[in-house]
Amino acid sequence: MKKNFMIVLLILIFLFSFSSIMSFLYKKLSKYSIAIVMSDSMTPVLNKYDLIIIKKQDEYNESDIVAYYENNNIIVHRIILKGNNYVITKGDANKVDDNKIKLKNLKGKVIRNFNYAGKMIVLLQKRNIRIILYVVLTLSIILTNRGFNKKR
């Protein structure tokens, strides 16, 4: 029983580590990145908790939906005006335009979204949800092993 538990625990640690490393490498080594929409500023086109794929572009156009950093948050808005080295964006559901954003500060253009797919990721980032998940998983392994041992 203890051996099975350790094997499952090692597999889980490996999977979490592997996915974290791959995510880090994917973000750092490619033009693509992934983000989760955290506001309703782009409804109805993008909804809160949509998972989006962003691609760094050489050229941006008016009406492109782009992502950029502001105060350590990723903002996802539409380009409404393009200047020589800057853009002005605005959320579709907002009444006020954003400030000028330098082209070099754009994270990229939104090329795909998956409706509400980020909700589970947001939940799993909460410590108490992860603890509950680990406890439930551990208890289910223990109870499953006890059930197998009684049958033998």
Backbone as CSV, one residue per row, in Angstrom:
resi,resn,N_x,N_y,N_z,CA_x,CA_y,CA_z,C_x,C_y,C_z
1,MET,0.836,-1.197,0.000,0.000,0.000,0.000,0.875,1.251,0.000
2,LYS,1.892,1.246,0.852,2.776,2.399,0.950,3.542,2.594,-0.358
3,LYS,3.925,1.494,-0.978,4.667,1.550,-2.236,3.812,2.164,-3.342
4,ASN,2.554,1.742,-3.452,1.645,2.300,-4.459,1.433,3.790,-4.251
5,PHE,1.267,4.174,-2.992,1.066,5.593,-2.679,2.279,6.411,-3.109
6,MET,3.487,5.895,-2.809,4.704,6.624,-3.177,4.848,6.734,-4.694
7,ILE,4.483,5.675,-5.402,4.570,5.708,-6.866,3.616,6.764,-7.426
8,VAL,2.382,6.781,-6.932,1.408,7.769,-7.390,1.878,9.176,-7.043
9,LEU,2.403,9.359,-5.839,2.897,10.672,-5.414,4.054,11.130,-6.306
10,LEU,4.980,10.239,-6.607,6.105,10.590,-7.485,5.628,10.935,-8.893
11,ILE,4.648,10.203,-9.392,4.089,10.509,-10.719,3.454,11.889,-10.719
12,LEU,2.686,12.214,-9.664,2.056,13.541,-9.578,3.096,14.649,-9.515
13,ILE,4.131,14.447,-8.715,5.201,15.453,-8.618,5.872,15.631,-9.976
14,PHE,6.144,14.523,-10.664,6.757,14.595,-11.984,5.864,15.360,-12.956
15,LEU,4.566,15.045,-12.978,3.656,15.705,-13.914,3.565,17.207,-13.647
16,PHE,3.446,17.587,-12.377,3.385,19.018,-12.059,4.691,19.708,-12.429
17,SER,5.828,19.084,-12.124,7.128,19.677,-12.457,7.312,19.775,-13.965
18,PHE,6.996,18.702,-14.669,7.149,18.672,-16.120,6.283,19.739,-16.772
19,SER,5.024,19.848,-16.340,4.139,20.843,-16.950,4.613,22.259,-16.649
20,SER,5.141,22.490,-15.455,5.663,23.820,-15.118,6.881,24.170,-15.971
21,ILE,7.783,23.218,-16.129,8.992,23.455,-16.939,8.615,23.681,-18.395
22,MET,7.723,22.851,-18.924,7.318,23.002,-20.319,6.606,24.340,-20.544
23,SER,5.774,24.730,-19.607,5.084,26.012,-19.719,6.096,27.158,-19.735
24,PHE,7.076,27.089,-18.832,8.108,28.122,-18.773,8.884,28.187,-20.087
25,LEU,9.330,27.049,-20.592,10.088,27.023,-21.845,9.247,27.493,-23.018
26,TYR,8.004,27.076,-23.048,7.101,27.456,-24.134,6.948,28.966,-24.194
27,LYS,6.768,29.594,-23.036,6.585,31.044,-22.998,7.862,31.783,-23.365
28,LYS,8.993,31.268,-22.935,10.253,31.972,-23.146,10.842,31.768,-24.540
29,LEU,10.574,30.635,-25.146,11.272,30.293,-26.391,10.427,30.433,-27.647
30,SER,9.246,30.971,-27.544,8.430,31.084,-28.744,7.734,32.438,-28.809
31,LYS,7.102,32.683,-29.925,6.336,33.916,-30.101,4.945,33.800,-29.491
32,TYR,4.607,32.622,-29.016,3.272,32.386,-28.484,3.274,32.428,-26.959
33,SER,2.183,32.885,-26.412,1.990,32.809,-24.974,0.507,32.599,-24.697
34,ILE,0.231,32.246,-23.489,-1.136,31.952,-23.068,-1.480,32.864,-21.908
35,ALA,-2.706,33.324,-21.880,-3.170,34.162,-20.768,-4.640,33.867,-20.516
36,ILE,-5.102,34.358,-19.401,-6.513,34.221,-19.037,-7.090,35.621,-18.922
37,VAL,-8.224,35.839,-19.561,-8.906,37.131,-19.478,-9.479,37.250,-18.063
38,MET,-9.148,38.341,-17.377,-9.559,38.481,-15.984,-10.571,39.601,-15.749
39,SER,-11.163,40.126,-16.827,-12.189,41.156,-16.656,-13.232,41.019,-17.763
40,ASP,-14.265,41.812,-17.651,-15.334,41.804,-18.655,-15.183,42.941,-19.664
41,SER,-14.001,43.557,-19.735,-13.833,44.744,-20.575,-13.943,44.462,-22.078
42,MET,-13.845,43.209,-22.485,-13.909,42.880,-23.914,-15.172,42.089,-24.287
43,THR,-16.144,42.036,-23.389,-17.388,41.338,-23.739,-18.098,42.118,-24.829
44,PRO,-18.748,41.473,-25.737,-19.062,40.044,-25.810,-18.033,39.217,-26.585
45,VAL,-16.970,39.833,-27.094,-15.991,39.101,-27.897,-15.181,38.135,-27.031
46,LEU,-14.671,38.626,-25.908,-13.936,37.806,-24.947,-14.613,37.935,-23.594
47,ASN,-14.747,36.819,-22.908,-15.392,36.812,-21.597,-14.368,36.601,-20.494
48,LYS,-14.738,37.001,-19.293,-13.895,36.739,-18.137,-13.665,35.237,-18.052
49,TYR,-12.410,34.844,-17.794,-11.950,33.458,-17.683,-11.767,32.749,-19.025
50,ASP,-11.855,33.464,-20.142,-11.481,32.846,-21.415,-9.970,32.621,-21.416
51,LEU,-9.549,31.500,-21.930,-8.132,31.226,-22.134,-7.795,31.729,-23.531
52,ILE,-6.754,32.558,-23.645,-6.412,33.130,-24.947,-4.985,32.762,-25.335
53,ILE,-4.780,32.625,-26.638,-3.440,32.414,-27.186,-3.027,33.718,-27.849
54,ILE,-1.842,34.171,-27.501,-1.315,35.452,-27.961,-0.061,35.183,-28.789
55,LYS,0.057,35.882,-29.911,1.241,35.722,-30.762,1.878,37.083,-30.998
56,LYS,3.167,37.163,-30.723,3.933,38.381,-30.988,3.941,38.623,-32.493
57,GLN,3.666,39.862,-32.903,3.581,40.205,-34.324,4.677,41.204,-34.695
58,ASP,5.010,41.230,-35.960,5.906,42.277,-36.475,5.112,43.539,-36.779
59,GLU,3.845,43.359,-37.080,2.972,44.480,-37.481,1.608,44.316,-36.810
60,TYR,1.058,45.422,-36.328,-0.278,45.429,-35.719,-1.170,46.396,-36.489
61,ASN,-2.461,46.109,-36.515,-3.412,46.943,-37.242,-4.549,47.383,-36.328
62,GLU,-5.206,48.452,-36.732,-6.398,48.869,-36.005,-7.408,47.734,-36.049
63,SER,-8.112,47.550,-34.987,-9.117,46.509,-34.733,-8.510,45.186,-34.244
64,ASP,-7.165,45.043,-34.253,-6.556,43.861,-33.649,-6.805,43.883,-32.143
65,ILE,-7.053,42.722,-31.587,-7.137,42.604,-30.137,-5.749,42.200,-29.658
66,VAL,-5.177,43.012,-28.777,-3.796,42.814,-28.341,-3.731,42.714,-26.811
67,ALA,-2.610,42.196,-26.359,-2.347,42.096,-24.924,-1.085,42.884,-24.604
68,TYR,-1.087,43.523,-23.436,0.088,44.247,-22.968,0.069,44.276,-21.448
69,TYR,1.243,44.547,-20.873,1.343,44.622,-19.418,1.084,46.034,-18.933
70,GLU,0.352,46.119,-17.824,0.151,47.391,-17.135,0.076,47.078,-15.646
71,ASN,1.042,47.603,-14.882,1.105,47.356,-13.437,1.079,45.863,-13.108
72,ASN,1.896,45.086,-13.802,2.012,43.634,-13.607,0.735,42.853,-13.937
73,ASN,-0.188,43.460,-14.629,-1.395,42.781,-15.100,-1.385,42.756,-16.619
74,ILE,-1.921,41.683,-17.184,-2.059,41.629,-18.633,-3.393,42.253,-18.996
75,ILE,-3.356,43.258,-19.836,-4.561,43.929,-20.330,-4.802,43.428,-21.756
76,VAL,-6.042,43.096,-22.052,-6.417,42.621,-23.382,-7.484,43.560,-23.924
77,HIS,-7.092,44.393,-24.897,-8.009,45.380,-25.491,-7.788,45.464,-26.993
78,ARG,-8.693,46.160,-27.654,-8.658,46.326,-29.105,-7.920,47.618,-29.477
79,ILE,-7.098,47.545,-30.537,-6.420,48.744,-31.052,-7.464,49.595,-31.772
80,ILE,-7.594,50.855,-31.325,-8.530,51.763,-31.992,-7.802,52.838,-32.796
81,LEU,-6.507,53.024,-32.515,-5.717,54.018,-33.246,-4.265,53.556,-33.253
82,LYS,-3.633,53.633,-34.417,-2.235,53.233,-34.534,-1.410,54.418,-34.981
83,GLY,-0.363,54.717,-34.206,0.582,55.767,-34.563,1.857,55.144,-35.092
84,ASN,2.907,55.948,-35.239,4.180,55.439,-35.764,4.827,54.404,-34.846
85,ASN,4.884,54.699,-33.557,5.525,53.764,-32.627,4.652,53.480,-31.396
86,TYR,3.367,53.715,-31.540,2.449,53.489,-30.417,1.068,53.094,-30.943
87,VAL,0.251,52.595,-30.029,-1.157,52.323,-30.321,-1.986,52.852,-29.159
88,ILE,-3.245,53.108,-29.433,-4.213,53.410,-28.383,-5.246,52.287,-28.429
89,THR,-5.531,51.747,-27.277,-6.466,50.627,-27.198,-7.675,51.009,-26.351
90,LYS,-8.684,50.140,-26.412,-9.894,50.353,-25.629,-10.600,49.015,-25.510
91,GLY,-11.100,48.731,-24.340,-11.921,47.544,-24.174,-13.259,47.758,-24.861
92,ASP,-13.780,46.748,-25.538,-15.051,46.884,-26.260,-16.189,47.311,-25.336
93,ALA,-16.150,46.895,-24.084,-17.210,47.231,-23.134,-16.892,48.486,-22.316
94,ASN,-15.732,49.089,-22.558,-15.338,50.295,-21.819,-15.794,51.545,-22.545
95,LYS,-15.950,52.624,-21.786,-16.351,53.902,-22.371,-15.155,54.813,-22.629
96,VAL,-14.026,54.511,-21.997,-12.855,55.387,-22.071,-11.695,54.660,-22.754
97,ASP,-10.970,55.407,-23.619,-9.780,54.863,-24.282,-8.660,54.682,-23.260
98,ASP,-7.725,53.780,-23.578,-6.527,53.613,-22.755,-5.491,54.654,-23.155
99,ASN,-4.414,54.744,-22.356,-3.301,55.623,-22.700,-2.506,55.021,-23.855
100,LYS,-1.603,55.821,-24.423,-0.736,55.322,-25.497,0.126,54.174,-24.980
101,ILE,0.273,53.169,-25.835,1.135,52.032,-25.518,2.173,51.925,-26.628
102,LYS,3.438,51.896,-26.242,4.502,51.739,-27.238,4.394,50.358,-27.867
103,LEU,4.634,50.284,-29.175,4.554,49.009,-29.897,5.447,47.940,-29.271
104,LYS,6.617,48.354,-28.785,7.548,47.379,-28.196,7.007,46.782,-26.901
105,ASN,6.018,47.434,-26.284,5.449,46.933,-25.032,4.258,45.987,-25.234
106,LEU,3.862,45.790,-26.493,2.760,44.861,-26.751,3.259,43.428,-26.590
107,LYS,2.501,42.636,-25.882,2.829,41.221,-25.697,2.495,40.440,-26.959
108,GLY,1.457,40.878,-27.668,1.085,40.210,-28.906,-0.380,40.375,-29.217
109,LYS,-0.767,39.748,-30.314,-2.149,39.783,-30.802,-2.868,38.512,-30.355
110,VAL,-4.113,38.662,-29.948,-4.915,37.495,-29.583,-5.300,36.779,-30.878
111,ILE,-4.884,35.520,-30.984,-5.167,34.773,-32.210,-6.207,33.670,-31.993
112,ARG,-6.492,33.339,-30.727,-7.480,32.284,-30.454,-7.965,32.417,-29.023
113,ASN,-9.223,32.117,-28.810,-9.723,32.070,-27.438,-10.544,30.805,-27.220
114,PHE,-10.544,30.358,-25.981,-11.309,29.190,-25.571,-12.210,29.636,-24.421
115,ASN,-13.496,29.677,-24.706,-14.457,30.227,-23.747,-14.376,29.545,-22.391
116,TYR,-14.133,30.348,-21.370,-14.149,29.956,-19.954,-13.155,28.849,-19.598
117,ALA,-12.243,28.504,-20.480,-11.284,27.425,-20.212,-10.291,27.791,-19.112
118,GLY,-10.146,29.059,-18.828,-9.213,29.479,-17.787,-9.770,29.384,-16.386
119,LYS,-11.052,29.140,-16.243,-11.684,29.103,-14.918,-11.048,28.041,-14.032
120,MET,-10.811,26.842,-14.568,-10.205,25.762,-13.780,-8.781,26.123,-13.370
121,ILE,-8.042,26.763,-14.256,-6.670,27.166,-13.939,-6.678,28.182,-12.808
122,VAL,-7.585,29.139,-12.870,-7.689,30.148,-11.811,-8.024,29.474,-10.485
123,LEU,-8.937,28.512,-10.502,-9.294,27.794,-9.272,-8.096,27.026,-8.716
124,LEU,-7.335,26.368,-9.606,-6.198,25.573,-9.146,-5.042,26.434,-8.634
125,GLN,-5.044,27.716,-8.950,-4.005,28.609,-8.441,-4.269,29.012,-6.993
126,LYS,-5.475,28.770,-6.523,-5.819,29.089,-5.137,-5.314,27.973,-4.230
127,ARG,-4.556,28.354,-3.224,-3.897,27.389,-2.345,-4.891,26.444,-1.677
128,ASN,-5.991,26.966,-1.146,-6.930,26.106,-0.430,-7.591,25.079,-1.352
129,ILE,-7.803,25.420,-2.616,-8.373,24.468,-3.569,-7.364,23.342,-3.838
130,ARG,-6.076,23.705,-3.985,-5.052,22.680,-4.205,-4.942,21.745,-3.009
131,ILE,-5.004,22.300,-1.801,-4.919,21.464,-0.600,-6.088,20.486,-0.557
132,ILE,-7.283,20.975,-0.822,-8.464,20.103,-0.833,-8.293,19.005,-1.879
133,LEU,-7.804,19.371,-3.068,-7.596,18.398,-4.133,-6.583,17.329,-3.721
134,TYR,-5.472,17.736,-3.095,-4.466,16.782,-2.635,-5.037,15.853,-1.561
135,VAL,-5.799,16.411,-0.617,-6.386,15.597,0.445,-7.357,14.583,-0.139
136,VAL,-8.229,15.011,-1.034,-9.195,14.098,-1.657,-8.471,13.015,-2.445
137,LEU,-7.453,13.401,-3.208,-6.686,12.428,-3.986,-5.991,11.427,-3.067
138,THR,-5.360,11.908,-2.002,-4.670,11.028,-1.064,-5.647,10.067,-0.389
139,LEU,-6.783,10.591,0.086,-7.782,9.729,0.726,-8.328,8.691,-0.239
140,SER,-8.553,9.080,-1.484,-9.076,8.115,-2.451,-8.056,7.007,-2.728
141,ILE,-6.769,7.352,-2.756,-5.730,6.331,-2.952,-5.684,5.393,-1.761
142,ILE,-5.727,5.948,-0.561,-5.679,5.126,0.655,-6.891,4.202,0.718
143,LEU,-8.070,4.755,0.488,-9.289,3.939,0.566,-9.333,2.883,-0.535
144,THR,-8.860,3.220,-1.698,-8.820,2.259,-2.798,-7.867,1.118,-2.459
145,ASN,-6.704,1.449,-1.922,-5.736,0.409,-1.546,-6.273,-0.482,-0.442
146,ARG,-6.973,0.056,0.540,-7.563,-0.747,1.607,-8.607,-1.704,1.046
147,GLY,-9.387,-1.241,0.087,-10.401,-2.082,-0.535,-9.775,-3.249,-1.290
148,PHE,-8.647,-3.010,-1.964,-7.968,-4.080,-2.686,-7.345,-5.076,-1.710
149,ASN,-6.785,-4.566,-0.615,-6.143,-5.451,0.366,-7.152,-6.351,1.068
150,LYS,-8.386,-5.890,1.314,-9.402,-6.689,1.979,-9.880,-7.826,1.087
151,LYS,-9.897,-7.633,-0.209,-10.378,-8.651,-1.140,-9.406,-9.803,-1.279
152,ARG,-8.151,-9.576,-0.963,-7.131,-10.615,-1.151,-7.094,-11.578,-0.032
